[in-house]
Structures are given as structure tokens and as C-alpha cells.
């Protein structure tokens, strides 16, 4: 059964969304992609005549109340997006009365779920090496169940529509589903689209298949890189991890970000790519700066010959050409992670070159999937969101799904 098959008339519906949106210092939303992504599900509940309860996390408050991460800051923006006034519950675990009094067509937004350690289910203030950790973990597991049961008590239906957190077994993303029968727990429209997009990439690969993996550390992407080596024709590795590879190959990387304890790992990835016949594309040149700032002095230099006192901040002109060549003829494309410090306007050229090449390939019939906060921010910054096939709201969830892992947030609904 899908969300399309259900009529929520007169029912109370609690929907887990991912409203972990970026805010500026004034508490204003700088990118509302995630809110827009959830609207079809939220509006379906209201259009059916249901009462809507929205729950989400924001940031990493580590189980403590922190005004900086309050969802109260975005209540007005959610009201505008939905076109109806949104009420706010200042304590997500003590919203029984507000939920009970909610009438059809009304909306209640709960405060940040992660203000409670029970949401993530991790014991607070105790080290994993501590002999008492195991008992603390078991106790927290029981508390997590109670927290999930409380959230479940607010509604008749549970809808999971937060793909960005689907890879976590949290109270609101998986445990809560235990308190609803099969007819009363569903995936939202966004989750259905996300799962379908991943299936499209993995089950329906049209070749050549090019994956672009960016980011600062090779260690955080090792699982996905190794998995992709068995699937792709071209693998572009860019961003900060470039310099770990450059150093592993005997280069000098100046002050560039570099994981010195992962040099052997980098060489092993190069070896695996060769054995599997994958065209592994690494940066050959970079734009280096003498300081980590937008207005620093810059020079173009080989990625493996960066002078002392300088650091690689973006892909160089030759690298941009080689990236574009590996992308433009592809028929399936996956992009996760920028090619440089794209937040600085003077270091966007590498990421922009990738985005432009993806747009060109998509226009020529490729299926392009963009995932991960930074890649999505890139595409939006360059005004090219409508020139790619699909933009995923999840970073870690997307990568784990592509690694072939079962996502707890999906399994809790589908079994």
C-alpha cells in the first residue's frame, strides 16, 4: 500500500520530515530544498482533511535543549510553504494536549526531536570503553521505545518522509513504526521517489556510468568508493581527498588537507580501480591559495607540487577539462561532494564545471542523480537544479543505499 491509496480524512497523521535546513546568523533559511521536498506529502494529508503533526531534527544538539537548533525559528517559513498557519509545540515529548485538540486541516510542528537523547538512542556522558556502557545502552534502548511510543500516541497514522535520516535507527525514523500496524504506517512521496531514484541508478544502469565523489576525507567515503568500483566505468575523485592521493603518489601538497594515515588506503584504491578496469580520474592541477579565505592570493599549480604555505582550494583548469570529458558522454551519473571550497565564490570553478558537464549529459539523455548537502547546495547556487534528473535530499542515506545497505527507515515500513 502506498500513500496514494490512503484517505486521511478526519485522521491525525504524524509525519517525520527532514527539516534540518541551513540557517544564517539571523535564523533565516538559506536553502529550503528539504522543506519543498516534503510538501507533496504534507499537502496530501491536509487536502484529504487530515490533521497534520510534523516532526524533525535540526543540527546536532546532542540530547540537550539548544535555542540555536530550535525548530521554532522555521515555523513561519513552514506556514508560508504550506499556505496554512502552523502551531508550534515547544516540547516534542509533551505535546499530548496540542495533538489531541488538533482539528482537520490544522498543523502542529514539534520541537527538535534531538533535544532528547532518546531520539538517537545513544547513552550520554559515558564512554564506549567504560564497563558500564553496555548497561547504559540497554537502558537507553528502553527509554527510546518509550519516547517513540509517546510520539506514536499523537496520531492514527505514521508517515516516514525523511530520507536524509533513513539510514539511522532513531526513535522517530524506525522505532515509532512498531506502534502502528501495516495499514497505518507508510512511506511519504519523497521517500518513494528517493528509493526509486536509487533503484534507477543501481538496477537500471545505462553505460557509461560516471560517479563523482568529492569531500575532504577519503576515509568517510571509503565504503561507497569500494562499492562503486564494482559498478562504474569512470570514477572521479575530487575535493580535499585529492591531496591525500597526490601525497600517496609521492607529491608535495603544501598546507592542503591531507589524511597522512590513509596514504596506503589511497594507493589500494588506485590498485583496485586498475584491476577492475575503472577509469579513475584524479585532479592533475589545482587552484592553490596562501590562506583559507575567499580573498587570498592564488596560483595554479600541479596537484602534487604545491609550495609550502599554500593549500589546494579548487580544481585547476586542466582538471576541469578531464572531469568534463569523463562526464559528458555518460548515460548514468552520480554526484556526491564538491570539487573545491565552493562556499567561497572565488573557488567555485571546479564544482561549476562538474555541474555544467552533468547538465549537458542530462540534456543528451543521461540519468543524473545529485545527492548530499554540498552537491545540492552547489547545484542550487549555480541555478541548475532544473537541469539534472533528480536531486536527493539525503547524503549519508543515499550513500548507504548505493552501498547496498538496508535503510532502517525503509525497513521499518516495508519490513
Buried (B, 14 or more C-beta within 10 A) or exposed (E): EEBEEBEBEEBBBBBBBBBBBBBEEEEEBEBBBBBEBBBBBBBBBBEBEBBBBBBBBBBEBBBEBBEEBBBBBBBBBBBEBBEBEBBBBBEBBEBEEBBEEBEBBBBBBBBBBBBBBBBBBBBEEBEEEEEEEEEBBEEBEEBBBEBBBBBBEBBBBBBBBBBBBBBBBBBBBBBBBEBBEEEBBBBBBBBBBBBEBBEBBBEEBEEBBBBBBBBBBBBBBBBBBBBBBEBBBBBBBBBBBBBBBBBBBEBBBBBBBBBEEBBEBBEBBBEBBEEEEBEBBBBBBBBBBBBEEEEBEBEEBBBBBBEEEBBBBBBBEBBBBBBBEBBBBBBBBBBBBBBBBBEBEBBBBBBBBBBBBBBBBBEEEBBBBBBBBBBBBBBBBBEBBEBBBBBBBBBBBBBBBBBEEEBBBBEBBBE
